[in-house]
Amino acid sequence: MKQKVIIIGAGHATAQLSVSLRQQGWADDVLVVSDEPHLPYHRPPLSKTFLSQEKTIDDLIIRPSAFYQKNQIQFQHGRVVSINRAQKNIQLSDGLILDYDKLALCTGSRVRKISIAGCELEGVHYLRHIADVIGIQPYVQRDKRVVIIGGGYIGLEAAAMLKKLGMHVVVLEMAERILQRVTAPEVSEFYMRIHTEEGVVIHSGKSVTAFVGNTHVQQVVCSDGSEFPADLVIVGVGVLPNVELAVDAGLEVNNGIVVDRFCRTSDENILAAGDCTNHFNQIYNRRIRLESVPNATEQGKTAAAAICGLSHEQNNLPWFWSDQYDLKLQIAGLSEGYDHVVMRGDAHTSRSCAIFYFKEAHLIAADCINRPQEFMLSKRLIAEKRKVHPSRLMDESISVKELLLD
């Protein structure tokens, strides 16, 4: 009898998992169930080239429908409301029940919403899905005013693109500095300088308390009494993992769906991959949850291998990227817990530098801005746990090639 793999969600993890199943020998049924009406698509361009309408929905699709048809990967549009582990089936919101032999949870994450006065006004938007950006695009007009709530990567990427499109851009960040949760002060200062030079106005230490307007937002009000006019508001204050199905099904959940090194959950017939998972990373010797395209892709491969009875242990160095203006930030590793940093290049006047994070004399992460060679160097040094003296990283008279030979 044919067996069936059902994958819930249609993000980057699903795009890889479904393909890897075929590549690794799964010959039976594969069904993807998603509440989005699109095939898996690239999400990073949403805040950039899709927002500016340089790219269309078709440009975002990771693989065309003909590819999935050829590989007999089916799609079902619908929202899963429950998992019955005993009966090995899932139920959709319309009552449809689908049986599975193996189930993969690739449910991703969702935006963290704020609940304040005026949050339901027209013109207040979030930025996570294609539909979100389509809702924002009519408000993107030259000389109109946009207020972005949150100075993280999504907020700053949107700020850069909207400024390029001629809007007046204000960013309000509740913390003392932008990117405070994820970078050293030196990197925050670098991006503060760049955005200011480009004409974006950034205010830190601002707690938003209300959106004001009749039917459409006209003003953003902060706790200190400051007010900012707005024709458009974009809220980017983080995301939450979609773990509710797993919780209701009785799976182990702790800041994400807990999986082992083969992406298996506490139920041997259920796997999970992507933003929704919490997994052990051997390089950092701790459990982590990552919001990362590379991680989703690697976990998709690992989960597919496990379903096919193969062993493909996940043990990758986390890495990320962000595009703002002409700057490509490439991040190698996780900087949490660092005790000091060193800089290569000039972060105060140039548009290129690398910040290296150390903990107890070990390199644990690097933020490389327009520095692809330093990024590749950092990935290798961190993954291989090789020691390097900070003074050598700072010295630009020593080439990256020489550093690799240390």
N, C-alpha and C positions, 0 to 999 in steps of 0.2 A: 504494500500500500504506500501511496505517496505521503510524504511528510510535508508539513508546512511551517515556514518561518514567517512570523508576523513582526514587522518593525513599526513601532509607534513613533511618529514624528518624521519630518522630512527636511532636516537640516544637513549640515556638512557630514555629521557622523553617519547618517543614513545613506547619503550619496556614496560614501566609501564602503560601508558595510554591505550594502546590497550588491555592489559590483564585486567586492572581495569574495562574497559567498560563491559566485559563479567562478571566479578565478581559482578558488581553492577547492572546487569540485562538488559543490552543492547542486544537485541536479533536480531537486524537487521544487515545490512551490515557494515563491517569495512574494509576500504582499506587504505593501507599505500603506499605513493608515495615517492620514494627516488632516488636521483641521484647516490647513491653508490650501487654497485652490491652485497652488503652483507646484511644479516639480522642484526638487531641491535646487536652491540657488545660492550664489555667493552673497554673503551678508556684508562684508567690509565695504563694498562700493555704495551701499545704501546712503551713508552719510556724506558721500563724495560725488562720484560721477553719475550715480542714479538720481541723487537729489538735484543736481544741476541739469538733468535730462540729457547729458552727453551719452548715457547708456540707457537702453530700453530693457524691458523685462526679459526679452529674448537673449539679450547680451549677458544677463545675470545667470541664466540657467546653466548649471554645472555640466549636465549632459542632456542632449536632446531626447525627446520622447521616442524617437526611432531607436535609440540605443537601448532604452529600457524594454521596448517591444521586442527587439532582436534577442535580448537576454531573458525574455519572459519574466520580467519584474513588473508586477501589477501594482496599481495604485487605487486606493479607495479613499474618497473624500468623506471625512466625518470626524466627529469628536468622540474619543474613547472616554467612557465615564466610569468603567470598573473593570477589574481583572479578577476572574475566578480561578485561583490557582489549583483548587481541587479538581475542577472540571476542565482545566486548561483551556479557558476561553476568555474572550473580552467582549464587553457590551458597548455599543455605540449609543449616542444620545437619541437616535431614532428607534432604538430597541433592537437593532440588528445584533445578533450574536455570532462571533467568528471563533472557530476552534484553532488552536495552535499546537504544535509540537515543541517549538522553541519560540520564545518571545524576546524581542530586543527593545528596551526602552531607550529611545533617543529623543527624549522629550524636551531637551534644551533648557532654556531659561526665558524669563519674561521680564519686562521692565518693572522696576520698583515705582509704584505710583504714589503721588502725594495727595493727601486729602486736606485741602484748605478751602477757605471761602473763594468761590469763583472758579474752582477747578473744572467745572463742567462747561464753562463758557466756550463759545466758538473761538477758534484760533489758538487754543491750548492743545499742544500735541506732544506725543512721545515718538521715539525713533527706534524701531526694532524690526518691523516687517515691511514688505513692499507696500501693503495697504497704508501703513503709517506715512510713508514718504509721499505716496500719491495724494494723501490728505493735506500734506504740507505744501506741495508744489504750487498750488494756486496763490498762496500767500507770498511766494518768493518773487518780489518785485523790486526793481531798483529804487533806492531812496526810502523804502519802507523800513520800519524799525522792528528788529527781532531781539528778544531777550532770551538768552539761553540759561537755564537753571542747571548748574553743575559744571565744574571745570575739570572733568575727567576726559578721557580720550574721545569718547563719542561727542561730548559737548564741544571740545576744541576742534575736532575735525569738521563738525557742522559749522562752527564759527568761521573757520578758514574758508570753507566753500561759499558760505553765504556772503562773506565780505568780498570775495572774488566776484560774486554776482551783483555787487553794488548795493547791498543792504547796509544799514547802520546796525552794528552788532554790539550788544552788551552781554557779557558773561557774568553771572552772579554765582560765586562759590561760597559755600557755608564755612568751609575750613579756612585756616590761616593762609593757605596757598593752594594754587591749582596743582592737580596731580599729587596731592599730599599723601594719599593712601598708597601710591605705587612707585614713587620716585624720591630721590634725594633732593634737598633744597636747591642744589646746583642746577638740576634739570628743570625744576619748577621755574627758577629764575630765568633760565635760557628761554623757555617757551613764553614766559611773561614778556620778556623783551621782544621776542619775535612778533607776537600778536599785537603788542603795542605799536611796534614799528609799522605793522600792516594796517593799523587803524582800528583794531578791535579794542573796546574798552572793557577791562576786567576789574571787578570789585571782589575782593575776598572778605571773609568774615561777615557775609550777608546771609541772613536767614529769612527766606520768603514766607510771608504770613497770609497774603491774599492776592488774588487776581481781581481786578476791578473792571466793570463794563456793564452795559445793558444786556445785550445778547452776545456781543463779541468782546473779547478782551481788549482793553484799552490801556491798562496800567498794571504794573507789578509793584506791590507794596512789601517792604521789608520790616522786620521787627524794630529796627532803629528809627523808623519813620521815613526813611528814604523811599522815593517813588521813581519808577522808570516807565516812560511811555512805551507801548508795545502794540504793533499790528499783528505780531505773531510771537508765540511763546513755545519754546521747545524744552521739554523737561528731560534731563539726562542725569539721574541720580542713582544709577546702578541697576543691577538685575538680581532676580531671585531664581534659584533652580526650580524647575517644575518636578516636584517630587510627590505631589498629592496622590497620584495613582499608586505609587510604590508604598506610601504610608498606609493608604486604605487597604492595600493587599497584604499588609503585614511584613513587608520586606524591611531589612535593616536600613535605616536612613540616619545620617548624621552629617549635616551640612552637605547634602547630596546623597544620592543612592550609593550605598557602600558596595564596592566591588573589589574582587581580588585582582591579582596581577594578570589574570586572563579575562577580565571584564565580566566575571560571573557574580551575580548577586547572591543573597542568602538562599535563593531558590535555584536549584541546579538547572532548571529549565528556562530561567529568565536571566538575560544579560542586560547590560546597560553601557552606553557610550556617550561621550560628549560633555557638554556643560553641566548636565544634571548629575554627574557622578563624582564620588569621592574615592580616590584611589591612593595606594601607597607608592611613593616615589623613592627609589633606592638611592638616587644621587643626593637627595636632601634628607633621606632617612626619616620621612614623616608622611602622613597622609595629607593630601591636598585636593582641592577642587579648582579646576581651571576653566576660565572662559576664553577659549582659544581654538582657532580653526585647526592649527597643526595637531593639537591634542585630540580634537574630535576625529580627525582623519586617522591618526594612529590607533585610537581606540576602536574605530570602525574596523580596521584590519584585524586587530586582536580579537574582537568579539566574533567576527566571521570565522577566524581560525578555530576558536573554541567550539563554535556550532558544528564545524566540520570535523571535529575530533582531533584537531592539530594543536600544537603548542607554539604560540607566538606571544611570548611574554612582553608586556609593555614596559619599557624602561628607557624612556626618552627624556632628553633635557627640554624643559618647557621653553618655548620661545614665542614671541609676539611681534607685531609691528603696528605702526601708525603713520599715516600720510597726512601732512599738513603743509599747505603751500608747496614749496619746492623741497621740503624736508622729509626724508624717510627715516623714521626712528625704527631701529631694529633692536629688540630686547632679547638678550640671552639669559636664561635662568631666572631665579626668584631672589629678589633683593631683601626680602623680609628678614629682619634680625641682623642686618649688617652693622658693623661697628665703626667703619671708616671708608671713605671713598678717595679715589685719586682720579685726576683728569688728564686726558691726552688731547691736546689741541686747546683752542681758545673759545670758551663758552660765553665770553663777555662781549665780543665784537664780531665773531665769525658766525657762519651758519653750518658749522661742522665741528663735531667733537665727540669724544667717547668718555663716559663715566664708568669706572670700574668699582664694584662693590666688594669689600673684603669683610670676612668674619674670622677672627682669630688667625690672621695671616693666610687664610684660604680665599681665593677668588670664588665668589658665589653667584655673581650676576654682572651684567654690563648693559648700559644704555648707549647705543651707537647711533649717532645722528649724522646721516650722510657719510658713514664710515663702514662700508660693507666688508672691507678687509678685517677691521677690528672686530666686527660681528662674528665672522667666521673663526677668527682666532679665539675669541671668547668662548664660543660654543665648544670648541675642541678642548681648550684648557679646563673648562668647568666639567665637561662630561668625563674627561680622563683624570680629573682631580690632580692636575699637574700644578706644582707650585711655581709661582713667578713673583719676582720681587716688584713691589709697586713702583719703585723708582725707574725700572726698566720700561714699564708700561707708559709712564709719563714722558719718557725721553723719545721725542719724535725723530731724533737722529738715528735711533735704532729701528730698522724696518720691521714690519709685521713678519716678514719671512724669517728674519733673524730671531724674533721672539719665538717662533714656532720651533726653532732649532735648540732653544734653551734646554 
